[in-house]
Amino acid sequence: MRAARIIPRAARGFTLMEVLVAVAIFTVIGVMALSGYNELTSQGVLATKSSARVRQVQSAVFRMVQDFEQLEPRPVREPLGQSMEPALEAKVGTSPLVMFSRAGWSNPAGVQHPTIQRVAYRLENGKLFRDYWVVMDRTQTLEPVSTELLIGVKSANLRFMDLNRQWNEQWPPPGYTPPGPLPNIRPIAVEINLELEDWGKISRIVEVAG
């Protein structure tokens, strides 16, 4: 009778149970690593979106502040007649929210255009737009150049401070008697109020130059 051959333990293969345990351990580790990677990726995407939103809001508010700081007492001719539109005109519950003349229209490309610009802001479908016209005394057929400034806007409204330091939601104020021609008058300050879906309310008060 032959003696049983003894195989050293180091030379033996893995048992099925040991293989299954190893696979299970590696699976758990892989799932944990993948979950951590997905979490880091999600946080990175959220951080990128948040930074982009901050830049968008800051850019929109800066543009509005810059425009109102340079209000110019320059009325314009109405597109359908010879009467004049005020240098700044705003009525509650209408579109656009406001229309006005502003100075300091930059011209880096050397294009032939005036230094004063006719600007309007309007809110449509939760988006804030800035419009401007390439000429001051426009015709009815002349379309504005439109730029989308901000999305996710629930509401937007403005208030205007007159020379008596009274706030008005409309400009020119009803019954207001200015020291100069009515179409030329400007407020001494403008209050910008925006309500965003994600940020809530934002308010800025802009002092009008001059």
Summary of the structure (lengths in Angstrom):
residues: 210
radius of gyration: 32.4
end to end distance: 117.9
largest distance: 128.7
contacts: 511
relative contact order: 0.14
helix: 29%
strand: 30%
